[in-house]
Amino acid sequence: MKTLILCLIIWTFIIPGVIAICLILAFLGAFKPNLYLALTGLVIALATWVIMRGLLWTPQSSREDSAPLSANYEQSKLG
């Protein structure tokens, strides 16, 4: 259930926000061609940051969910 809520939050808020940032920067780049390269770098930096934030969220929730499973696996291996 936690995963479903997390995915819903990501698809409701984060993905539209990233798309909006990319569209705004593309719009600005179309009107200011001199800044196009700088804006492209900014888009790449923001996309990388968003991906890294997503990767930081995922392992925390998966570690909590899989901790009891790994403990049971180790006990069954020993016994």
HTML snippet that shows the backbone in 3Dmol.js (N, CA, C, O; Angstrom):
<script src="https://3Dmol.org/build/3Dmol-min.js"></script>
<div id="view" style="width:600px;height:400px;position:relative"></div>
<script>
const pdb = `
ATOM      1  N   MET A   1       0.824  -1.192   0.000  1.00  0.00           N
ATOM      2  CA  MET A   1       0.000   0.000   0.000  1.00  0.00           C
ATOM      3  C   MET A   1       0.870   1.259   0.000  1.00  0.00           C
ATOM      4  O   MET A   1       0.556   2.252  -0.656  1.00  0.00           O
ATOM      5  N   LYS A   2       1.996   1.189   0.770  1.00  0.00           N
ATOM      6  CA  LYS A   2       2.917   2.319   0.806  1.00  0.00           C
ATOM      7  C   LYS A   2       3.451   2.643  -0.579  1.00  0.00           C
ATOM      8  O   LYS A   2       3.558   3.807  -0.963  1.00  0.00           O
ATOM      9  N   THR A   3       3.783   1.602  -1.317  1.00  0.00           N
ATOM     10  CA  THR A   3       4.345   1.780  -2.651  1.00  0.00           C
ATOM     11  C   THR A   3       3.327   2.426  -3.580  1.00  0.00           C
ATOM     12  O   THR A   3       3.677   3.292  -4.382  1.00  0.00           O
ATOM     13  N   LEU A   4       2.091   2.017  -3.477  1.00  0.00           N
ATOM     14  CA  LEU A   4       1.036   2.590  -4.311  1.00  0.00           C
ATOM     15  C   LEU A   4       0.855   4.079  -4.027  1.00  0.00           C
ATOM     16  O   LEU A   4       0.719   4.878  -4.954  1.00  0.00           O
ATOM     17  N   ILE A   5       0.854   4.447  -2.762  1.00  0.00           N
ATOM     18  CA  ILE A   5       0.709   5.855  -2.392  1.00  0.00           C
ATOM     19  C   ILE A   5       1.911   6.656  -2.868  1.00  0.00           C
ATOM     20  O   ILE A   5       1.755   7.771  -3.365  1.00  0.00           O
ATOM     21  N   LEU A   6       3.105   6.098  -2.721  1.00  0.00           N
ATOM     22  CA  LEU A   6       4.315   6.781  -3.178  1.00  0.00           C
ATOM     23  C   LEU A   6       4.292   6.986  -4.688  1.00  0.00           C
ATOM     24  O   LEU A   6       4.637   8.063  -5.174  1.00  0.00           O
ATOM     25  N   CYS A   7       3.889   5.966  -5.427  1.00  0.00           N
ATOM     26  CA  CYS A   7       3.795   6.097  -6.886  1.00  0.00           C
ATOM     27  C   CYS A   7       2.747   7.131  -7.276  1.00  0.00           C
ATOM     28  O   CYS A   7       2.952   7.899  -8.216  1.00  0.00           O
ATOM     29  N   LEU A   8       1.640   7.155  -6.569  1.00  0.00           N
ATOM     30  CA  LEU A   8       0.596   8.140  -6.852  1.00  0.00           C
ATOM     31  C   LEU A   8       1.105   9.559  -6.613  1.00  0.00           C
ATOM     32  O   LEU A   8       0.834  10.460  -7.407  1.00  0.00           O
ATOM     33  N   ILE A   9       1.836   9.757  -5.528  1.00  0.00           N
ATOM     34  CA  ILE A   9       2.399  11.078  -5.238  1.00  0.00           C
ATOM     35  C   ILE A   9       3.395  11.479  -6.311  1.00  0.00           C
ATOM     36  O   ILE A   9       3.390  12.622  -6.767  1.00  0.00           O
ATOM     37  N   ILE A  10       4.252  10.545  -6.719  1.00  0.00           N
ATOM     38  CA  ILE A  10       5.249  10.848  -7.748  1.00  0.00           C
ATOM     39  C   ILE A  10       4.564  11.226  -9.050  1.00  0.00           C
ATOM     40  O   ILE A  10       4.921  12.231  -9.665  1.00  0.00           O
ATOM     41  N   TRP A  11       3.581  10.436  -9.484  1.00  0.00           N
ATOM     42  CA  TRP A  11       2.924  10.701 -10.766  1.00  0.00           C
ATOM     43  C   TRP A  11       2.012  11.924 -10.707  1.00  0.00           C
ATOM     44  O   TRP A  11       1.729  12.527 -11.742  1.00  0.00           O
ATOM     45  N   THR A  12       1.551  12.298  -9.520  1.00  0.00           N
ATOM     46  CA  THR A  12       0.666  13.450  -9.406  1.00  0.00           C
ATOM     47  C   THR A  12       1.423  14.768  -9.302  1.00  0.00           C
ATOM     48  O   THR A  12       0.995  15.774  -9.868  1.00  0.00           O
ATOM     49  N   PHE A  13       2.539  14.774  -8.586  1.00  0.00           N
ATOM     50  CA  PHE A  13       3.234  16.028  -8.318  1.00  0.00           C
ATOM     51  C   PHE A  13       4.593  16.141  -9.007  1.00  0.00           C
ATOM     52  O   PHE A  13       4.879  17.164  -9.629  1.00  0.00           O
ATOM     53  N   ILE A  14       5.419  15.131  -8.911  1.00  0.00           N
ATOM     54  CA  ILE A  14       6.804  15.249  -9.375  1.00  0.00           C
ATOM     55  C   ILE A  14       6.899  15.219 -10.892  1.00  0.00           C
ATOM     56  O   ILE A  14       7.546  16.087 -11.479  1.00  0.00           O
ATOM     57  N   ILE A  15       6.280  14.254 -11.537  1.00  0.00           N
ATOM     58  CA  ILE A  15       6.373  14.131 -12.997  1.00  0.00           C
ATOM     59  C   ILE A  15       5.801  15.372 -13.698  1.00  0.00           C
ATOM     60  O   ILE A  15       6.460  15.904 -14.591  1.00  0.00           O
ATOM     61  N   PRO A  16       4.609  15.852 -13.335  1.00  0.00           N
ATOM     62  CA  PRO A  16       4.135  17.088 -13.979  1.00  0.00           C
ATOM     63  C   PRO A  16       5.037  18.288 -13.703  1.00  0.00           C
ATOM     64  O   PRO A  16       5.189  19.160 -14.559  1.00  0.00           O
ATOM     65  N   GLY A  17       5.632  18.339 -12.520  1.00  0.00           N
ATOM     66  CA  GLY A  17       6.551  19.428 -12.208  1.00  0.00           C
ATOM     67  C   GLY A  17       7.786  19.404 -13.086  1.00  0.00           C
ATOM     68  O   GLY A  17       8.225  20.444 -13.576  1.00  0.00           O
ATOM     69  N   VAL A  18       8.348  18.221 -13.286  1.00  0.00           N
ATOM     70  CA  VAL A  18       9.530  18.088 -14.147  1.00  0.00           C
ATOM     71  C   VAL A  18       9.182  18.445 -15.590  1.00  0.00           C
ATOM     72  O   VAL A  18       9.947  19.136 -16.263  1.00  0.00           O
ATOM     73  N   ILE A  19       8.043  17.981 -16.058  1.00  0.00           N
ATOM     74  CA  ILE A  19       7.623  18.301 -17.428  1.00  0.00           C
ATOM     75  C   ILE A  19       7.400  19.808 -17.574  1.00  0.00           C
ATOM     76  O   ILE A  19       7.767  20.394 -18.592  1.00  0.00           O
ATOM     77  N   ALA A  20       6.805  20.428 -16.566  1.00  0.00           N
ATOM     78  CA  ALA A  20       6.583  21.877 -16.622  1.00  0.00           C
ATOM     79  C   ALA A  20       7.901  22.635 -16.662  1.00  0.00           C
ATOM     80  O   ALA A  20       8.037  23.595 -17.420  1.00  0.00           O
ATOM     81  N   ILE A  21       8.875  22.219 -15.855  1.00  0.00           N
ATOM     82  CA  ILE A  21      10.188  22.875 -15.866  1.00  0.00           C
ATOM     83  C   ILE A  21      10.833  22.749 -17.235  1.00  0.00           C
ATOM     84  O   ILE A  21      11.372  23.724 -17.759  1.00  0.00           O
ATOM     85  N   CYS A  22      10.786  21.559 -17.818  1.00  0.00           N
ATOM     86  CA  CYS A  22      11.378  21.357 -19.148  1.00  0.00           C
ATOM     87  C   CYS A  22      10.678  22.210 -20.200  1.00  0.00           C
ATOM     88  O   CYS A  22      11.337  22.791 -21.063  1.00  0.00           O
ATOM     89  N   LEU A  23       9.348  22.292 -20.138  1.00  0.00           N
ATOM     90  CA  LEU A  23       8.617  23.104 -21.112  1.00  0.00           C
ATOM     91  C   LEU A  23       8.901  24.595 -20.947  1.00  0.00           C
ATOM     92  O   LEU A  23       9.044  25.317 -21.934  1.00  0.00           O
ATOM     93  N   ILE A  24       8.983  25.050 -19.714  1.00  0.00           N
ATOM     94  CA  ILE A  24       9.287  26.464 -19.470  1.00  0.00           C
ATOM     95  C   ILE A  24      10.683  26.803 -19.982  1.00  0.00           C
ATOM     96  O   ILE A  24      10.877  27.831 -20.631  1.00  0.00           O
ATOM     97  N   LEU A  25      11.652  25.940 -19.690  1.00  0.00           N
ATOM     98  CA  LEU A  25      13.013  26.202 -20.156  1.00  0.00           C
ATOM     99  C   LEU A  25      13.111  26.118 -21.673  1.00  0.00           C
ATOM    100  O   LEU A  25      13.864  26.878 -22.281  1.00  0.00           O
ATOM    101  N   ALA A  26      12.368  25.212 -22.295  1.00  0.00           N
ATOM    102  CA  ALA A  26      12.363  25.136 -23.762  1.00  0.00           C
ATOM    103  C   ALA A  26      11.724  26.391 -24.357  1.00  0.00           C
ATOM    104  O   ALA A  26      12.185  26.903 -25.377  1.00  0.00           O
ATOM    105  N   PHE A  27      10.671  26.877 -23.724  1.00  0.00           N
ATOM    106  CA  PHE A  27      10.020  28.107 -24.175  1.00  0.00           C
ATOM    107  C   PHE A  27      10.978  29.287 -24.074  1.00  0.00           C
ATOM    108  O   PHE A  27      11.072  30.095 -24.998  1.00  0.00           O
ATOM    109  N   LEU A  28      11.692  29.388 -22.947  1.00  0.00           N
ATOM    110  CA  LEU A  28      12.670  30.469 -22.791  1.00  0.00           C
ATOM    111  C   LEU A  28      13.813  30.331 -23.789  1.00  0.00           C
ATOM    112  O   LEU A  28      14.306  31.326 -24.320  1.00  0.00           O
ATOM    113  N   GLY A  29      14.228  29.098 -24.040  1.00  0.00           N
ATOM    114  CA  GLY A  29      15.298  28.867 -25.010  1.00  0.00           C
ATOM    115  C   GLY A  29      14.897  29.240 -26.422  1.00  0.00           C
ATOM    116  O   GLY A  29      15.744  29.646 -27.218  1.00  0.00           O
ATOM    117  N   ALA A  30      13.622  29.111 -26.746  1.00  0.00           N
ATOM    118  CA  ALA A  30      13.154  29.481 -28.087  1.00  0.00           C
ATOM    119  C   ALA A  30      13.183  30.995 -28.282  1.00  0.00           C
ATOM    120  O   ALA A  30      13.449  31.475 -29.384  1.00  0.00           O
ATOM    121  N   PHE A  31      12.909  31.745 -27.217  1.00  0.00           N
ATOM    122  CA  PHE A  31      12.910  33.200 -27.330  1.00  0.00           C
ATOM    123  C   PHE A  31      14.284  33.816 -27.107  1.00  0.00           C
ATOM    124  O   PHE A  31      14.549  34.921 -27.580  1.00  0.00           O
ATOM    125  N   LYS A  32      15.148  33.126 -26.402  1.00  0.00           N
ATOM    126  CA  LYS A  32      16.510  33.614 -26.156  1.00  0.00           C
ATOM    127  C   LYS A  32      17.498  32.557 -26.636  1.00  0.00           C
ATOM    128  O   LYS A  32      18.028  31.797 -25.826  1.00  0.00           O
ATOM    129  N   PRO A  33      17.753  32.498 -27.945  1.00  0.00           N
ATOM    130  CA  PRO A  33      18.640  31.451 -28.474  1.00  0.00           C
ATOM    131  C   PRO A  33      20.050  31.488 -27.885  1.00  0.00           C
ATOM    132  O   PRO A  33      20.727  30.461 -27.841  1.00  0.00           O
ATOM    133  N   ASN A  34      20.497  32.660 -27.431  1.00  0.00           N
ATOM    134  CA  ASN A  34      21.832  32.752 -26.837  1.00  0.00           C
ATOM    135  C   ASN A  34      21.922  31.966 -25.531  1.00  0.00           C
ATOM    136  O   ASN A  34      23.001  31.511 -25.152  1.00  0.00           O
ATOM    137  N   LEU A  35      20.811  31.810 -24.856  1.00  0.00           N
ATOM    138  CA  LEU A  35      20.794  31.087 -23.582  1.00  0.00           C
ATOM    139  C   LEU A  35      20.432  29.613 -23.737  1.00  0.00           C
ATOM    140  O   LEU A  35      20.332  28.891 -22.745  1.00  0.00           O
ATOM    141  N   TYR A  36      20.235  29.165 -24.970  1.00  0.00           N
ATOM    142  CA  TYR A  36      19.749  27.803 -25.191  1.00  0.00           C
ATOM    143  C   TYR A  36      20.695  26.759 -24.595  1.00  0.00           C
ATOM    144  O   TYR A  36      20.241  25.806 -23.962  1.00  0.00           O
ATOM    145  N   LEU A  37      22.011  26.930 -24.792  1.00  0.00           N
ATOM    146  CA  LEU A  37      22.979  25.960 -24.273  1.00  0.00           C
ATOM    147  C   LEU A  37      22.976  25.951 -22.745  1.00  0.00           C
ATOM    148  O   LEU A  37      23.027  24.886 -22.131  1.00  0.00           O
ATOM    149  N   ALA A  38      22.916  27.125 -22.138  1.00  0.00           N
ATOM    150  CA  ALA A  38      22.879  27.202 -20.676  1.00  0.00           C
ATOM    151  C   ALA A  38      21.596  26.581 -20.134  1.00  0.00           C
ATOM    152  O   ALA A  38      21.624  25.876 -19.125  1.00  0.00           O
ATOM    153  N   LEU A  39      20.478  26.838 -20.798  1.00  0.00           N
ATOM    154  CA  LEU A  39      19.209  26.264 -20.347  1.00  0.00           C
ATOM    155  C   LEU A  39      19.185  24.750 -20.524  1.00  0.00           C
ATOM    156  O   LEU A  39      18.590  24.037 -19.716  1.00  0.00           O
ATOM    157  N   THR A  40      19.837  24.254 -21.586  1.00  0.00           N
ATOM    158  CA  THR A  40      19.927  22.803 -21.781  1.00  0.00           C
ATOM    159  C   THR A  40      20.714  22.167 -20.641  1.00  0.00           C
ATOM    160  O   THR A  40      20.332  21.116 -20.125  1.00  0.00           O
ATOM    161  N   GLY A  41      21.806  22.805 -20.254  1.00  0.00           N
ATOM    162  CA  GLY A  41      22.586  22.313 -19.115  1.00  0.00           C
ATOM    163  C   GLY A  41      21.782  22.319 -17.833  1.00  0.00           C
ATOM    164  O   GLY A  41      21.894  21.408 -17.013  1.00  0.00           O
ATOM    165  N   LEU A  42      20.965  23.356 -17.662  1.00  0.00           N
ATOM    166  CA  LEU A  42      20.119  23.437 -16.476  1.00  0.00           C
ATOM    167  C   LEU A  42      19.085  22.317 -16.458  1.00  0.00           C
ATOM    168  O   LEU A  42      18.824  21.733 -15.406  1.00  0.00           O
ATOM    169  N   VAL A  43      18.498  22.013 -17.608  1.00  0.00           N
ATOM    170  CA  VAL A  43      17.523  20.920 -17.700  1.00  0.00           C
ATOM    171  C   VAL A  43      18.190  19.590 -17.362  1.00  0.00           C
ATOM    172  O   VAL A  43      17.621  18.779 -16.631  1.00  0.00           O
ATOM    173  N   ILE A  44      19.386  19.363 -17.887  1.00  0.00           N
ATOM    174  CA  ILE A  44      20.100  18.110 -17.596  1.00  0.00           C
ATOM    175  C   ILE A  44      20.424  18.019 -16.111  1.00  0.00           C
ATOM    176  O   ILE A  44      20.288  16.954 -15.510  1.00  0.00           O
ATOM    177  N   ALA A  45      20.851  19.125 -15.519  1.00  0.00           N
ATOM    178  CA  ALA A  45      21.163  19.130 -14.087  1.00  0.00           C
ATOM    179  C   ALA A  45      19.918  18.863 -13.247  1.00  0.00           C
ATOM    180  O   ALA A  45      19.970  18.089 -12.291  1.00  0.00           O
ATOM    181  N   LEU A  46      18.801  19.497 -13.596  1.00  0.00           N
ATOM    182  CA  LEU A  46      17.564  19.277 -12.844  1.00  0.00           C
ATOM    183  C   LEU A  46      17.062  17.842 -12.991  1.00  0.00           C
ATOM    184  O   LEU A  46      16.592  17.244 -12.023  1.00  0.00           O
ATOM    185  N   ALA A  47      17.162  17.291 -14.201  1.00  0.00           N
ATOM    186  CA  ALA A  47      16.721  15.910 -14.412  1.00  0.00           C
ATOM    187  C   ALA A  47      17.584  14.943 -13.608  1.00  0.00           C
ATOM    188  O   ALA A  47      17.073  13.994 -13.013  1.00  0.00           O
ATOM    189  N   THR A  48      18.887  15.186 -13.592  1.00  0.00           N
ATOM    190  CA  THR A  48      19.788  14.338 -12.806  1.00  0.00           C
ATOM    191  C   THR A  48      19.455  14.430 -11.327  1.00  0.00           C
ATOM    192  O   THR A  48      19.446  13.421 -10.623  1.00  0.00           O
ATOM    193  N   TRP A  49      19.184  15.633 -10.860  1.00  0.00           N
ATOM    194  CA  TRP A  49      18.852  15.828  -9.451  1.00  0.00           C
ATOM    195  C   TRP A  49      17.562  15.090  -9.087  1.00  0.00           C
ATOM    196  O   TRP A  49      17.485  14.455  -8.035  1.00  0.00           O
ATOM    197  N   VAL A  50      16.555  15.172  -9.952  1.00  0.00           N
ATOM    198  CA  VAL A  50      15.277  14.500  -9.688  1.00  0.00           C
ATOM    199  C   VAL A  50      15.466  12.987  -9.653  1.00  0.00           C
ATOM    200  O   VAL A  50      14.889  12.309  -8.803  1.00  0.00           O
ATOM    201  N   ILE A  51      16.269  12.455 -10.572  1.00  0.00           N
ATOM    202  CA  ILE A  51      16.526  11.013 -10.587  1.00  0.00           C
ATOM    203  C   ILE A  51      17.251  10.590  -9.317  1.00  0.00           C
ATOM    204  O   ILE A  51      16.930   9.555  -8.734  1.00  0.00           O
ATOM    205  N   MET A  52      18.222  11.380  -8.887  1.00  0.00           N
ATOM    206  CA  MET A  52      18.958  11.049  -7.664  1.00  0.00           C
ATOM    207  C   MET A  52      18.046  11.094  -6.448  1.00  0.00           C
ATOM    208  O   MET A  52      18.154  10.243  -5.566  1.00  0.00           O
ATOM    209  N   ARG A  53      17.158  12.063  -6.388  1.00  0.00           N
ATOM    210  CA  ARG A  53      16.214  12.136  -5.277  1.00  0.00           C
ATOM    211  C   ARG A  53      15.304  10.910  -5.267  1.00  0.00           C
ATOM    212  O   ARG A  53      15.004  10.361  -4.206  1.00  0.00           O
ATOM    213  N   GLY A  54      14.874  10.492  -6.433  1.00  0.00           N
ATOM    214  CA  GLY A  54      14.036   9.301  -6.528  1.00  0.00           C
ATOM    215  C   GLY A  54      14.773   8.058  -6.075  1.00  0.00           C
ATOM    216  O   GLY A  54      14.194   7.192  -5.419  1.00  0.00           O
ATOM    217  N   LEU A  55      16.054   7.964  -6.422  1.00  0.00           N
ATOM    218  CA  LEU A  55      16.845   6.817  -6.000  1.00  0.00           C
ATOM    219  C   LEU A  55      17.095   6.837  -4.500  1.00  0.00           C
ATOM    220  O   LEU A  55      17.257   5.779  -3.891  1.00  0.00           O
ATOM    221  N   LEU A  56      17.129   8.014  -3.897  1.00  0.00           N
ATOM    222  CA  LEU A  56      17.301   8.083  -2.451  1.00  0.00           C
ATOM    223  C   LEU A  56      16.029   7.672  -1.719  1.00  0.00           C
ATOM    224  O   LEU A  56      16.101   7.125  -0.619  1.00  0.00           O
ATOM    225  N   TRP A  57      14.866   7.928  -2.316  1.00  0.00           N
ATOM    226  CA  TRP A  57      13.612   7.538  -1.670  1.00  0.00           C
ATOM    227  C   TRP A  57      13.381   6.040  -1.752  1.00  0.00           C
ATOM    228  O   TRP A  57      12.932   5.431  -0.780  1.00  0.00           O
ATOM    229  N   THR A  58      13.677   5.442  -2.883  1.00  0.00           N
ATOM    230  CA  THR A  58      13.336   4.046  -3.121  1.00  0.00           C
ATOM    231  C   THR A  58      14.045   3.079  -2.179  1.00  0.00           C
ATOM    232  O   THR A  58      13.367   2.244  -1.579  1.00  0.00           O
ATOM    233  N   PRO A  59      15.366   3.137  -2.010  1.00  0.00           N
ATOM    234  CA  PRO A  59      16.013   2.157  -1.143  1.00  0.00           C
ATOM    235  C   PRO A  59      15.552   2.226   0.305  1.00  0.00           C
ATOM    236  O   PRO A  59      15.526   1.199   0.983  1.00  0.00           O
ATOM    237  N   GLN A  60      15.190   3.396   0.799  1.00  0.00           N
ATOM    238  CA  GLN A  60      14.757   3.494   2.181  1.00  0.00           C
ATOM    239  C   GLN A  60      13.488   2.683   2.408  1.00  0.00           C
ATOM    240  O   GLN A  60      13.389   1.951   3.393  1.00  0.00           O
ATOM    241  N   SER A  61      12.530   2.804   1.518  1.00  0.00           N
ATOM    242  CA  SER A  61      11.285   2.068   1.701  1.00  0.00           C
ATOM    243  C   SER A  61      11.501   0.579   1.448  1.00  0.00           C
ATOM    244  O   SER A  61      10.893  -0.253   2.122  1.00  0.00           O
ATOM    245  N   SER A  62      12.365   0.228   0.481  1.00  0.00           N
ATOM    246  CA  SER A  62      12.569  -1.184   0.197  1.00  0.00           C
ATOM    247  C   SER A  62      13.388  -1.846   1.297  1.00  0.00           C
ATOM    248  O   SER A  62      13.189  -3.025   1.590  1.00  0.00           O
ATOM    249  N   ARG A  63      14.309  -1.100   1.912  1.00  0.00           N
ATOM    250  CA  ARG A  63      15.091  -1.675   3.009  1.00  0.00           C
ATOM    251  C   ARG A  63      14.188  -2.018   4.184  1.00  0.00           C
ATOM    252  O   ARG A  63      14.347  -3.073   4.799  1.00  0.00           O
ATOM    253  N   GLU A  64      13.247  -1.146   4.500  1.00  0.00           N
ATOM    254  CA  GLU A  64      12.335  -1.403   5.611  1.00  0.00           C
ATOM    255  C   GLU A  64      11.454  -2.618   5.326  1.00  0.00           C
ATOM    256  O   GLU A  64      11.190  -3.426   6.216  1.00  0.00           O
ATOM    257  N   ASP A  65      11.002  -2.737   4.080  1.00  0.00           N
ATOM    258  CA  ASP A  65      10.112  -3.838   3.730  1.00  0.00           C
ATOM    259  C   ASP A  65      10.849  -5.169   3.665  1.00  0.00           C
ATOM    260  O   ASP A  65      10.278  -6.205   4.004  1.00  0.00           O
ATOM    261  N   SER A  66      12.116  -5.159   3.231  1.00  0.00           N
ATOM    262  CA  SER A  66      12.822  -6.413   3.024  1.00  0.00           C
ATOM    263  C   SER A  66      13.656  -6.840   4.226  1.00  0.00           C
ATOM    264  O   SER A  66      14.207  -7.941   4.219  1.00  0.00           O
ATOM    265  N   ALA A  67      13.766  -6.008   5.252  1.00  0.00           N
ATOM    266  CA  ALA A  67      14.580  -6.372   6.414  1.00  0.00           C
ATOM    267  C   ALA A  67      14.076  -7.654   7.088  1.00  0.00           C
ATOM    268  O   ALA A  67      14.889  -8.533   7.377  1.00  0.00           O
ATOM    269  N   PRO A  68      12.775  -7.798   7.350  1.00  0.00           N
ATOM    270  CA  PRO A  68      12.316  -9.050   7.963  1.00  0.00           C
ATOM    271  C   PRO A  68      12.527 -10.256   7.047  1.00  0.00           C
ATOM    272  O   PRO A  68      12.792 -11.357   7.531  1.00  0.00           O
ATOM    273  N   LEU A  69      12.417 -10.067   5.752  1.00  0.00           N
ATOM    274  CA  LEU A  69      12.602 -11.176   4.823  1.00  0.00           C
ATOM    275  C   LEU A  69      14.043 -11.667   4.829  1.00  0.00           C
ATOM    276  O   LEU A  69      14.289 -12.873   4.805  1.00  0.00           O
ATOM    277  N   SER A  70      15.003 -10.734   4.860  1.00  0.00           N
ATOM    278  CA  SER A  70      16.400 -11.149   4.864  1.00  0.00           C
ATOM    279  C   SER A  70      16.759 -11.816   6.187  1.00  0.00           C
ATOM    280  O   SER A  70      17.582 -12.731   6.207  1.00  0.00           O
ATOM    281  N   ALA A  71      16.160 -11.376   7.294  1.00  0.00           N
ATOM    282  CA  ALA A  71      16.420 -12.013   8.582  1.00  0.00           C
ATOM    283  C   ALA A  71      15.884 -13.445   8.573  1.00  0.00           C
ATOM    284  O   ALA A  71      16.547 -14.350   9.080  1.00  0.00           O
ATOM    285  N   ASN A  72      14.701 -13.663   8.007  1.00  0.00           N
ATOM    286  CA  ASN A  72      14.142 -15.011   7.915  1.00  0.00           C
ATOM    287  C   ASN A  72      14.991 -15.891   7.015  1.00  0.00           C
ATOM    288  O   ASN A  72      15.171 -17.076   7.297  1.00  0.00           O
ATOM    289  N   TYR A  73      15.513 -15.329   5.942  1.00  0.00           N
ATOM    290  CA  TYR A  73      16.349 -16.089   5.016  1.00  0.00           C
ATOM    291  C   TYR A  73      17.629 -16.540   5.709  1.00  0.00           C
ATOM    292  O   TYR A  73      18.054 -17.684   5.546  1.00  0.00           O
ATOM    293  N   GLU A  74      18.246 -15.641   6.484  1.00  0.00           N
ATOM    294  CA  GLU A  74      19.479 -16.004   7.182  1.00  0.00           C
ATOM    295  C   GLU A  74      19.210 -17.073   8.237  1.00  0.00           C
ATOM    296  O   GLU A  74      20.028 -17.973   8.422  1.00  0.00           O
ATOM    297  N   GLN A  75      18.078 -16.987   8.930  1.00  0.00           N
ATOM    298  CA  GLN A  75      17.755 -17.985   9.942  1.00  0.00           C
ATOM    299  C   GLN A  75      17.504 -19.343   9.302  1.00  0.00           C
ATOM    300  O   GLN A  75      17.904 -20.366   9.858  1.00  0.00           O
ATOM    301  N   SER A  76      16.852 -19.373   8.153  1.00  0.00           N
ATOM    302  CA  SER A  76      16.579 -20.646   7.500  1.00  0.00           C
ATOM    303  C   SER A  76      17.864 -21.254   6.947  1.00  0.00           C
ATOM    304  O   SER A  76      17.979 -22.477   6.869  1.00  0.00           O
ATOM    305  N   LYS A  77      18.824 -20.429   6.565  1.00  0.00           N
ATOM    306  CA  LYS A  77      20.106 -20.934   6.089  1.00  0.00           C
ATOM    307  C   LYS A  77      20.886 -21.581   7.225  1.00  0.00           C
ATOM    308  O   LYS A  77      21.544 -22.603   7.032  1.00  0.00           O
ATOM    309  N   LEU A  78      20.811 -20.982   8.411  1.00  0.00           N
ATOM    310  CA  LEU A  78      21.563 -21.494   9.554  1.00  0.00           C
ATOM    311  C   LEU A  78      20.929 -22.765  10.112  1.00  0.00           C
ATOM    312  O   LEU A  78      21.632 -23.675  10.549  1.00  0.00           O
ATOM    313  N   GLY A  79      19.639 -22.821  10.096  1.00  0.00           N
ATOM    314  CA  GLY A  79      18.934 -23.920  10.737  1.00  0.00           C
ATOM    315  C   GLY A  79      18.710 -25.026   9.817  1.00  0.00           C
ATOM    316  O   GLY A  79      18.125 -26.039  10.201  1.00  0.00           O
TER     317      GLY A  79
END
`;
const viewer = $3Dmol.createViewer("view");
viewer.addModel(pdb, "pdb");
viewer.setStyle({}, {cartoon: {color: "spectrum"}});
viewer.zoomTo();
viewer.render();
</script>
